[in-house]
Amino acid sequence: MPRTTAAGEPVPVPAAGAPRPRAARPPRQATGLRQRLAELRGPATTPRPLDARALAALAANPGCRRRALLDGAGVDKGALAQALGAPANFGQSQFAHQRGNSFEARVKADGGADLVRLLHERLRDGTEPPGPGAVATPDLTAPGPQGRTARTALALREATEAGRWALLDHPMVSLDVAGSPAFLEPDAVVVHPDGSWTVVEIKSFPMVDGSADPAKVGAAARQSAVYALALERVASMIGEPPEGADDAAMTPSAAGPANTAGAAGAADAAETAGTAEAASPTGAAGPVIPTDPAEAADPTAAGPAEAAGPVVPAPPADAAGSVIPAPPADAAGPVVPAPPADAAEAATPVEAADPAGATALEGPATPAEATPARGRVRHQVLLVCPKDFSNLPTAEMVDVRKQLAVTRRQLDRLTRIEEIAAALPEGTTFDLRLTDDGRTPTRPLEELTAAVDAVDAAYAPECLSACELAAHCRTRSRGAGLVEALGRGVRGELGGLTTVDAVLTAAMERPADHAPTGDPAVDALRRAAALRAEALASRPEAVPCR
């Protein structure tokens, strides 16, 4: 019997083979992840922003799910470590912080004219130096981080289209980190007349005779690479230079110093040595580029720009002058050219023109959609430091192509935050339940320790200089007898032996026929144990140790 409606009318039956109408889906809860992260840090706790320094440290250890979740949720790891009884023993003193602010104010004096002239001197590209009043300083004031990010994107597009020098003081850019947005604030970004952008990093450590501490330069290079990676997303939405544009300014200067850039590369050699994955984009969504200044102040404006539309970048030219066709955009997502894993692979200036490969394509664009903007992020950043222990600024160009490749690859390896949060036990939270003064935690230590231990960590001795929870993780790692406490190099050599007891057992168990086991780590341990036994046998007075 055919079905009828309440009014007695027959219900239409779809023909055979016709698609059935889909039932209405319930509205998606876009705030589900945000609400979950708020529960993890505590409903009354203000989220701690993720800066470039912390993001660079997170990219250096992408296997640590604990840090990825805590940073994504905005948990104050310093206060958490203090409550756990393992406070961090590193940080910047108040005196050093004040000295850094004073030096930065001096560098940016006179509207940044001296800073731009310093950058022009280090470029050595033969262009005319900026004259008086030639440097524009756009206002980047806007409510909230989303508003500041949108205002920065608008200022970058306007300065790029104007074709003049511009200095953006403390702009704000965004970067997607494991599915959670991170808002970053570089010291400054300079827009060149040719439409390219240079990241400026101002540090208070001295630069003596054009060189500085390699470890500090390497840390500054990794931090600058994070800024450059976020700016590349803005540049991909603004556009690329037209075909045949001069790329000479994008290549490293032949007369530039090698000591500073070499120091940055030496400090990052350990990060790139053990990474075999191919470089890939993070898939981060770029900030909004409003077409009206009023939209920049609206923090609710979130989404891709539609007025300008994406543009297809021009294919690079090889050394012989032929054109290398760009790979077609895939339907599943943007196509991003992979950067070289090592700076030494980029041998020719033309190949070094765009090593980061940061332009994200959203689809082919028609000529009507193309914009005259020509934004591009340079792979050399300007590192400004005091000269010879004085307060006078000096600067050098630092090539961050290797750091860009490492950061892009490591961020892509991060597990998404929602996956980590979904694997936690029900009711897990890192809320300290502070008193009314906001200083004294009231959460029981046992509950807090259980919540922290519910998330897997990847401890390494290098964490002691980059993570506030490193002392707690080291204590737990040593208590469990994990070989990670001995360093990443030792952990990699031991293969499947994950505990110290397993290593000692494998070394001491020697079969009577001394046949190899087939495991290189176990065979090497047994040979080492045999050599040690022979050495002790030759000196009976020696006291054996275990």
Disulfide bonds with the S-S distance in Angstrom:
none
